[in-house]
Amino acid sequence: MNSLFILAPILVPFIGGISLLFLKIREERIREIYSEIIVILTSVCVWLVLVYGSRDPVHIYSFTDGFSINFRVDGPAMLFAGMISVLWPFVMLYAFEYMKEAQHRRSFFAFYVMTYGVTLGIAFAADLVTMYVFFEMLTLVTLPLVVHYQNHESMFAGRMYVAYCIGGASLGFIAVVMGTLDGGGLFIYGGNLGGVFSPSIMRIMFLFGFFGFGTKAAIFPLSRWLPQASVAPTPVTALLHAVAVVNSGVYAVIRLAFYAYGPELMLGSTEQIVCAGAAVFTIVFGAGMALRERHFKRRLAWSTVSNLSYMLFGILLMTPEGLLGGLAHMLFHSVIKMVLFLCAGAFMHVTGKEYIYEVNGVGRKMPLTFALYTLSALSLTGIPLFCGFISKWKLLEAGFSSGQAVGIAGAAALILSAFLCAMYTLNISIRAFFPMRGRDRSSDLETGDAGVRMLIPICVFSVVNILFGVWSGPVIAFLEKIAQGLI
């Protein structure tokens, strides 16, 4: 009974997505209603599992001795699964409007729904093997979404996506096998290694695992695939860059660092410095690349590269304070970046334009879209009264209080990145509302803001952004319990 109960949120969208592929529903409205029902039902199942699910591992299937599929509901699972269960139904609503004129809509929504279930498999994984199986499945099920337009640019992005993610997963597989053989397969806060192999060997295995799983989190030098994948439809890039794929990479590193190999093994080691140093460099590198990028969605994608390493930096400090900052930014960045991508998609959908210089003056015709974009840009920069300030402050505190040189360097990188973030996000808002004389492009735009189904998610997540910023106490208290291993 426990097995079926915890499997429900994984199987419902997976079976529902497959049925969308094979059921020839010709009426578009019926297909949309069916898809939304599946997603909402999945979210209901998620919350039932979060409230009533087993806090002990639930065994599902064994490949062989020591390698099996197991699920469990613990603190990180509650955060990740709960987060995506709220975001997914709203983004699905946005997708109906965005994709109404697109081709291959049946396959698009089928894989879009299935991706939900696979991501939940990662969230509820109780050990390294289970997490790895669903981690690989996520690459395969999102590939059709990346190449949806089936043009040259999309196919090139798809090949790059697969090469990077499967190549990275190969590195991660080494860490999974060695961690499992050493007795650390099951996730236990503080690490679960049995001491079969020497600490120096296991630290090297962690290095493989970090860069392997970190590929999906776009760690340098394995970050090029993420901006390239922005050729996909905006509902897909919102998933890739704000929820499913990239956060799965961060989530896997959390599991590896705090629940398998453990901070005690890694803290103060050369391998920890190498991994944390890579994250610190990526923070500045991604922000710099975003500043020079002229394509709207690719600029936001490079911003995601930078912000993912904010999370990785906090995790790799190997302290509860650092983990708290990483978890907070994982949650708050998802809300912020979702709004930014959905606003960019609304602009592209309404105007048919893609580049930042084409935004000049458009804010006057799309005032709500660009006003909400500006609020999220302020939050991402780290302005008080928005949730982005809360998570960045926690990361700065963790960096300075860690007593580690890499912590001080990371805090400095965060401050520099915040200045760059203000430049590359607010520059778009200024262009939208205050174009230079002779460069106003709003005269070419006959319509206004996007349709209601696109605006509802943007408005909802904007309210959440402000709510978390002014009333973050309960959320931070919950995240502190996770960071201390209390839930």
LUMKOL-392619 format. One line per 5 residues: their letters; for each residue x, y, z of C-alpha. Coordinates in Angstrom, 2 decimals, padded with zeros to 5 digits. Example, Ala and Ser with C-alpha at 12.3 -4.5 7.8 and 13.67 -1.06 7.14 Angstrom:
2
AS	012.30/-004.50/007.80 | 013.67/-001.06/007.14
***
This chain:
487
MNSLF	000.00/000.00/000.00 | 002.83/002.39/000.89 | 004.47/001.60/-002.46 | 001.39/002.53/-004.47 | 000.81/005.61/-002.36
ILAPI	004.26/007.14/-002.89 | 004.31/006.01/-006.54 | 001.05/007.79/-007.36 | 002.51/011.27/-008.07 | 005.13/009.67/-010.32
LVPFI	002.84/007.29/-012.21 | -000.14/009.62/-012.72 | 001.69/012.13/-014.96 | 003.76/009.41/-016.62 | 000.71/007.34/-017.59
GGISL	-001.24/010.51/-018.39 | 001.52/011.76/-020.68 | 001.74/008.46/-022.54 | -002.04/008.44/-022.98 | -001.84/011.92/-024.53
LFLKI	000.54/010.50/-027.14 | -001.77/007.67/-028.16 | -005.25/009.06/-027.55 | -006.26/010.94/-030.68 | -008.01/013.85/-029.00
REERI	-008.81/016.13/-031.91 | -010.54/018.89/-029.96 | -007.80/021.18/-028.65 | -009.81/022.42/-025.68 | -010.51/018.87/-024.48
REIYS	-006.79/018.04/-024.73 | -005.94/021.12/-022.66 | -008.51/020.29/-020.00 | -007.29/016.68/-019.86 | -003.65/017.81/-019.51
EIIVI	-004.46/020.32/-016.76 | -006.50/017.75/-014.85 | -003.57/015.33/-014.91 | -001.18/017.99/-013.63 | -003.53/019.19/-010.89
LTSVC	-004.26/015.60/-009.84 | -000.52/014.98/-009.65 | -000.05/018.04/-007.43 | -002.83/016.80/-005.15 | -001.08/013.42/-004.94
VWLVL	002.19/015.17/-004.11 | 000.69/017.00/-001.15 | -001.02/013.86/000.12 | 002.35/012.10/000.02 | 004.09/015.04/001.71
VYGSR	001.57/014.99/004.56 | 000.95/011.26/004.94 | 003.88/009.60/003.13 | 006.41/007.37/004.86 | 009.41/009.01/006.46
DPVHI	011.16/005.63/006.15 | 012.43/004.24/002.83 | 009.78/002.43/000.77 | 011.20/-000.38/-001.35 | 009.80/-000.58/-004.90
YSFTD	012.01/-002.83/-007.02 | 015.45/-004.52/-006.89 | 017.80/-004.77/-009.88 | 020.26/-006.89/-007.90 | 021.65/-007.00/-004.38
GFSIN	022.42/-003.48/-003.22 | 020.89/-001.79/-006.29 | 017.19/-001.06/-005.98 | 014.51/001.62/-006.36 | 013.47/003.19/-003.06
FRVDG	011.48/006.32/-002.20 | 011.17/008.40/000.94 | 009.71/011.71/002.10 | 012.27/013.77/004.03 | 013.09/017.48/004.28
PAMLF	014.75/018.04/000.87 | 012.06/015.95/-000.83 | 009.34/018.04/000.81 | 010.96/021.23/-000.45 | 011.67/020.13/-004.02
AGMIS	008.44/018.22/-004.60 | 006.31/020.87/-002.92 | 007.94/023.61/-004.96 | 007.37/022.02/-008.35 | 003.85/020.88/-007.42
VLWPF	002.84/024.53/-007.06 | 004.70/025.85/-010.09 | 003.78/023.19/-012.65 | -000.02/023.71/-012.96 | 000.42/027.45/-013.52
VMLYA	003.12/027.01/-016.15 | 000.88/024.47/-017.90 | -001.85/027.13/-018.07 | 000.67/029.54/-019.60 | 001.70/026.89/-022.13
FEYMK	-001.85/026.53/-023.47 | -001.85/030.16/-024.60 | 001.76/030.20/-025.75 | 001.49/027.03/-027.85 | -001.98/027.56/-029.36
EAQHR	-000.57/028.24/-032.86 | 002.37/025.79/-032.62 | 002.68/022.47/-034.40 | 003.04/019.08/-032.69 | 001.05/020.20/-029.65
RSFFA	-000.02/016.67/-028.75 | 003.56/015.42/-028.33 | 004.55/018.67/-026.62 | 001.98/018.36/-023.84 | 002.58/014.61/-023.53
FYVMT	006.27/015.03/-022.75 | 005.59/018.16/-020.71 | 003.32/016.15/-018.41 | 005.69/013.17/-018.24 | 008.55/015.44/-017.22
YGVTL	006.57/016.32/-014.10 | 006.50/012.68/-012.98 | 010.19/012.05/-013.68 | 011.18/015.15/-011.73 | 009.15/013.93/-008.78
GIAFA	011.03/010.63/-009.02 | 014.25/012.55/-008.37 | 012.63/014.46/-005.50 | 011.40/011.36/-003.68 | 014.48/009.18/-004.33
ADLVT	015.75/007.60/-001.11 | 019.19/006.59/-002.37 | 021.84/007.29/-004.98 | 020.75/004.58/-007.42 | 017.11/005.69/-007.51
MYVFF	018.11/009.31/-007.94 | 020.49/008.41/-010.77 | 017.87/006.36/-012.66 | 015.40/009.24/-012.71 | 018.17/011.76/-013.32
EMLTL	018.96/009.98/-016.60 | 015.29/009.62/-017.46 | 014.90/013.39/-017.09 | 017.39/014.00/-019.89 | 015.56/011.62/-022.22
VTLPL	012.04/012.89/-021.50 | 012.99/016.57/-021.88 | 014.93/016.09/-025.13 | 011.76/016.11/-027.31 | 010.81/019.40/-025.63
VVHYQ	014.17/021.01/-026.40 | 013.98/019.99/-030.08 | 010.26/020.70/-030.38 | 010.54/023.16/-033.28 | 012.63/020.60/-035.22
NHESM	014.63/023.25/-037.08 | 018.41/023.35/-037.43 | 018.91/025.48/-034.32 | 016.70/023.26/-032.18 | 018.35/020.05/-033.35
FAGRM	021.81/021.50/-032.64 | 020.66/022.53/-029.15 | 019.25/019.04/-028.59 | 022.51/017.35/-029.57 | 024.44/019.64/-027.26
YVAYC	021.95/019.07/-024.44 | 022.25/015.29/-024.70 | 026.03/015.33/-025.06 | 026.53/017.48/-021.98 | 023.91/015.88/-019.75
IGGAS	024.60/012.24/-020.56 | 028.34/012.88/-020.48 | 027.94/014.51/-017.09 | 025.77/011.67/-015.86 | 028.58/009.26/-016.78
LGFIA	030.83/011.07/-014.33 | 028.06/011.03/-011.76 | 027.63/007.30/-012.24 | 031.14/006.73/-010.87 | 030.23/008.55/-007.67
VVMGT	026.94/006.63/-007.44 | 028.57/003.20/-007.78 | 031.43/003.94/-005.40 | 029.14/005.56/-002.86 | 026.76/002.61/-002.98
LDGGG	029.56/000.04/-002.67 | 030.92/001.98/000.29 | 027.57/001.70/002.04 | 026.49/005.26/001.33 | 023.68/004.56/-001.09
LFIYG	020.84/005.38/001.30 | 020.41/009.08/002.01 | 021.12/009.96/005.65 | 021.83/013.49/006.81 | 025.55/013.91/007.53
GNLGG	026.63/011.17/005.11 | 026.36/007.42/005.05 | 029.72/006.02/003.94 | 030.85/002.75/005.50 | 034.60/003.28/005.38
VFSPS	035.29/000.46/002.90 | 037.47/002.71/000.75 | 039.98/005.30/001.93 | 038.78/008.88/002.49 | 041.12/010.20/-000.23
IMRIM	039.58/007.89/-002.84 | 036.05/008.84/-001.82 | 036.87/012.55/-002.04 | 038.00/012.02/-005.62 | 034.74/010.16/-006.27
FLFGF	032.84/013.15/-004.88 | 034.72/015.36/-007.34 | 033.48/013.19/-010.21 | 029.97/013.27/-008.82 | 029.93/017.02/-008.33
FGFGT	030.92/017.85/-011.90 | 028.75/015.02/-013.24 | 025.53/016.05/-011.52 | 026.62/019.68/-011.67 | 026.37/019.56/-015.46
KAAIF	022.62/019.96/-015.16 | 023.30/022.83/-012.76 | 025.45/024.43/-015.50 | 028.71/024.55/-013.55 | 031.65/025.94/-015.53
PLSRW	033.00/024.64/-017.90 | 029.88/022.52/-018.51 | 027.40/025.39/-018.83 | 027.22/026.09/-022.56 | 024.23/023.81/-023.15
LPQAS	021.89/025.90/-020.99 | 021.78/029.15/-023.03 | 021.69/027.10/-026.22 | 018.58/025.28/-024.97 | 016.69/028.59/-024.85
VAPTP	015.67/027.95/-028.48 | 012.93/025.72/-027.05 | 009.43/027.15/-026.46 | 009.29/029.44/-023.43 | 007.22/027.04/-021.26
VTALL	010.06/024.56/-021.77 | 012.83/027.02/-021.01 | 010.95/028.09/-017.89 | 011.04/024.44/-016.80 | 014.67/023.95/-017.82
HAVAV	015.97/027.18/-016.31 | 013.78/027.59/-013.25 | 012.33/024.28/-012.07 | 012.99/020.80/-013.35 | 016.36/020.21/-014.98
VNSGV	018.65/022.78/-013.40 | 017.23/022.41/-009.90 | 017.54/018.65/-010.26 | 021.28/019.19/-010.71 | 021.44/021.33/-007.56
YAVIR	019.26/018.86/-005.68 | 021.55/015.98/-006.66 | 024.58/017.87/-005.34 | 022.74/018.47/-002.04 | 022.10/014.74/-001.75
LAFYA	025.69/013.91/-002.65 | 027.26/016.45/-000.29 | 025.04/016.18/002.78 | 023.25/012.83/002.52 | 025.75/010.42/000.92
YGPEL	029.40/011.48/001.16 | 028.93/013.97/003.98 | 030.46/017.29/005.10 | 032.80/015.56/007.56 | 034.58/013.81/004.69
MLGST	034.83/016.88/002.46 | 035.25/019.91/004.73 | 038.72/021.45/004.40 | 039.83/019.10/001.63 | 041.42/020.09/-001.66
EQIVC	038.45/018.60/-003.49 | 036.04/020.83/-001.58 | 038.08/023.90/-002.53 | 038.16/022.85/-006.19 | 034.37/022.36/-006.30
AGAAV	033.57/025.52/-004.36 | 036.10/027.48/-006.44 | 034.38/026.33/-009.63 | 031.06/027.57/-008.24 | 032.54/030.94/-007.27
FTIVF	034.03/031.38/-010.74 | 030.74/030.41/-012.40 | 028.86/033.05/-010.38 | 030.90/035.84/-011.96 | 031.33/034.14/-015.35
GAGMA	027.59/033.63/-015.84 | 026.79/037.21/-014.82 | 029.43/038.57/-017.19 | 028.10/036.49/-020.07 | 024.55/037.64/-019.31
LRERH	025.67/041.27/-019.48 | 027.13/040.87/-022.96 | 024.28/038.72/-024.34 | 021.82/040.51/-026.68 | 019.16/037.80/-027.01
FKRRL	016.40/038.18/-024.39 | 016.00/034.56/-023.30 | 019.68/033.71/-023.62 | 020.50/036.63/-021.31 | 018.15/035.15/-018.72
AWSTV	019.70/031.74/-019.33 | 023.20/033.04/-018.56 | 021.72/034.65/-015.47 | 020.50/031.21/-014.46 | 024.01/029.83/-014.92
SNLSY	025.24/032.42/-012.43 | 022.44/031.94/-009.91 | 022.65/028.16/-009.89 | 026.21/028.52/-008.65 | 024.95/030.75/-005.83
MLFGI	023.18/027.61/-004.61 | 026.17/025.35/-005.25 | 028.46/027.77/-003.42 | 026.26/027.64/-000.32 | 026.06/023.85/-000.43
LLMTP	029.81/023.43/-000.92 | 030.63/025.45/002.18 | 029.61/022.19/003.87 | 027.94/024.01/006.76 | 024.28/024.11/007.83
EGLLG	024.30/027.88/007.28 | 025.56/027.43/003.73 | 022.99/024.73/003.02 | 020.26/027.03/004.34 | 021.36/029.76/001.93
GLAHM	021.49/027.30/-000.96 | 018.03/025.91/-000.21 | 016.55/029.41/000.16 | 018.00/030.54/-003.15 | 016.84/027.35/-004.84
LFHSV	013.26/028.14/-003.81 | 013.27/031.91/-004.29 | 015.23/031.89/-007.55 | 012.68/029.47/-009.02 | 009.86/031.93/-008.36
IKMVL	011.83/034.94/-009.59 | 013.22/033.37/-012.74 | 009.85/031.86/-013.59 | 008.37/035.37/-013.79 | 011.31/036.69/-015.82
FLCAG	011.12/033.89/-018.39 | 007.33/034.05/-018.64 | 007.50/037.82/-019.19 | 010.17/037.34/-021.86 | 008.00/034.68/-023.49
AFMHV	004.96/036.98/-023.39 | 006.95/039.71/-025.15 | 008.16/037.27/-027.81 | 004.70/035.76/-028.24 | 002.95/039.11/-028.71
TGKEY	005.58/040.88/-030.82 | 007.36/038.05/-032.62 | 010.66/039.67/-031.60 | 013.54/038.13/-029.66 | 016.35/040.63/-029.06
IYEVN	016.82/043.16/-026.29 | 017.14/046.17/-028.59 | 013.65/045.30/-029.88 | 012.22/045.89/-026.38 | 012.70/049.68/-026.75
GVGRK	009.42/051.39/-025.86 | 007.37/048.18/-025.75 | 006.69/048.66/-022.04 | 004.19/051.36/-022.98 | 002.11/048.83/-024.91
MPLTF	002.69/045.93/-022.47 | 002.74/047.81/-019.15 | 001.66/044.97/-016.85 | 004.10/042.48/-018.35 | 007.12/044.75/-018.03
ALYTL	006.07/046.16/-014.64 | 006.04/042.64/-013.22 | 009.27/041.85/-015.04 | 010.83/044.86/-013.29 | 009.68/043.69/-009.85
SALSL	011.33/040.31/-010.41 | 014.47/041.97/-011.78 | 014.71/044.00/-008.56 | 014.27/040.80/-006.55 | 016.95/038.94/-008.50
TGIPL	019.33/041.86/-007.95 | 018.83/041.52/-004.19 | 016.78/044.60/-003.33 | 015.13/044.41/000.15 | 011.40/043.62/000.44
FCGFI	011.78/040.94/-002.26 | 012.63/037.29/-001.69 | 015.89/037.46/-003.66 | 017.33/039.69/-000.94 | 016.58/037.08/001.75
SKWKL	018.43/034.20/000.08 | 021.39/036.32/-001.00 | 021.73/037.70/002.54 | 021.75/034.17/003.95 | 024.46/033.17/001.47
LEAGF	026.57/036.21/002.36 | 026.24/035.42/006.07 | 027.22/031.81/005.45 | 030.25/032.81/003.36 | 031.62/035.33/005.85
SSGQA	030.92/033.15/008.91 | 032.41/029.97/007.44 | 035.98/031.02/008.21 | 037.04/029.58/004.85 | 038.98/031.53/002.24
VGIAG	036.66/030.21/-000.45 | 033.72/031.48/001.62 | 035.11/035.02/001.63 | 035.84/034.78/-002.11 | 032.31/033.53/-002.73
AAALI	030.78/036.39/-000.74 | 032.80/038.88/-002.81 | 031.61/037.14/-006.00 | 028.01/037.45/-004.82 | 028.37/041.19/-004.34
LSAFL	030.01/041.67/-007.75 | 027.38/039.48/-009.40 | 024.59/041.55/-007.80 | 025.93/044.70/-009.48 | 026.16/042.92/-012.82
CAMYT	022.67/041.51/-012.32 | 021.25/045.01/-011.84 | 022.87/046.05/-015.11 | 021.70/043.15/-017.26 | 018.13/042.90/-015.91
LNISI	017.13/046.51/-015.23 | 018.65/047.64/-018.52 | 015.73/045.84/-020.19 | 013.18/047.63/-018.02 | 014.72/051.01/-018.82
RAFFP	014.63/050.22/-022.53 | 011.00/049.11/-022.27 | 009.71/052.24/-020.54 | 012.27/054.93/-021.43 | 013.59/054.35/-024.98
MRGRD	016.17/056.67/-026.47 | 014.86/059.23/-028.94 | 014.44/057.69/-032.37 | 014.64/054.10/-031.08 | 011.07/053.61/-029.85
RSSDL	009.76/050.39/-031.42 | 006.33/050.41/-029.81 | 004.77/051.97/-032.91 | 005.13/048.57/-034.60 | 003.05/046.92/-031.87
ETGDA	-000.71/047.00/-032.34 | -001.73/044.77/-029.43 | -001.11/045.06/-025.70 | -000.31/042.59/-022.92 | -000.58/038.87/-023.53
GVRML	-003.74/036.83/-022.93 | -005.21/036.07/-019.52 | -003.85/032.53/-019.37 | -000.32/033.88/-019.76 | -000.80/036.74/-017.32
IPICV	-002.30/034.68/-014.48 | 000.93/032.72/-013.73 | 003.03/035.89/-014.05 | 000.79/037.74/-011.58 | 000.59/034.83/-009.12
FSVVN	004.36/034.29/-008.99 | 004.92/038.05/-008.68 | 002.69/038.11/-005.60 | 004.58/035.13/-004.17 | 007.86/036.95/-004.81
ILFGV	006.72/039.90/-002.71 | 005.04/037.71/-000.07 | 008.22/035.71/000.50 | 010.17/038.96/000.68 | 008.10/040.62/003.41
WSGPV	007.02/037.49/005.29 | 009.80/034.93/004.91 | 009.96/033.85/008.56 | 007.95/030.59/008.30 | 009.73/029.57/005.09
IAFLE	013.19/030.22/006.52 | 012.27/028.37/009.73 | 011.26/025.34/007.64 | 014.46/025.53/005.59 | 016.56/025.81/008.77
KIAQG	015.14/022.50/009.97 | 016.10/020.87/006.69 | 019.60/022.41/006.80 | 020.13/021.06/010.32 | 018.85/017.61/009.43
LI	015.81/017.83/011.71 | 013.33/016.81/009.00
***
